[in-house]
Amino acid sequence: MKFLGFLIFVFVFLMAFWCLIFLASVIPYFIFVWLKEGKLDEDQIPS
């Protein structure tokens, strides 16, 4: 039972770790593209 809890803990920890890496790499890229393309007007947003 302790081993199962340890596995769940490691799995959740790794998921949070990869999520942080993903957010730290993707969000600045989206901000860069957003600024480079110019701020979106209402008519540019796809419906």
C-alpha positions as CSV (number, residue, x, y, z in Angstrom):
1,M,0.0,0.0,0.0
2,K,2.9,2.4,0.8
3,F,4.5,1.5,-2.5
4,L,1.3,2.3,-4.4
5,G,1.1,5.7,-2.6
6,F,4.7,6.3,-3.5
7,L,4.0,5.5,-7.2
8,I,1.0,7.9,-7.3
9,F,3.1,10.6,-5.6
10,V,5.9,10.2,-8.1
11,F,3.5,10.2,-11.0
12,V,1.7,13.4,-9.8
13,F,5.1,15.1,-9.1
14,L,6.4,14.3,-12.6
15,M,3.1,15.5,-14.2
16,A,3.4,18.8,-12.3
17,F,7.1,19.1,-13.3
18,W,6.4,18.6,-17.0
19,C,3.4,20.9,-16.8
20,L,5.6,23.7,-15.4
21,I,8.2,23.1,-18.1
22,F,5.5,23.2,-20.8
23,L,3.9,26.4,-19.5
24,A,7.3,28.1,-19.0
25,S,8.2,27.3,-22.7
26,V,4.8,27.8,-24.4
27,I,3.4,30.9,-22.7
28,P,6.3,33.2,-23.5
29,Y,6.2,31.9,-27.1
30,F,2.5,32.8,-27.4
31,I,3.2,36.2,-25.9
32,F,6.0,36.8,-28.4
33,V,3.8,35.8,-31.4
34,W,0.9,37.9,-30.0
35,L,3.2,41.0,-29.7
36,K,4.9,40.3,-33.1
37,E,1.6,40.0,-35.0
38,G,0.1,43.0,-33.2
39,K,-2.7,42.8,-30.8
40,L,-5.7,41.1,-32.2
41,D,-8.7,43.3,-33.3
42,E,-12.2,42.0,-33.0
43,D,-12.5,41.2,-36.7
44,Q,-9.3,39.1,-36.6
45,I,-10.6,36.6,-34.0
46,P,-12.0,33.5,-35.7
47,S,-15.5,32.7,-34.8
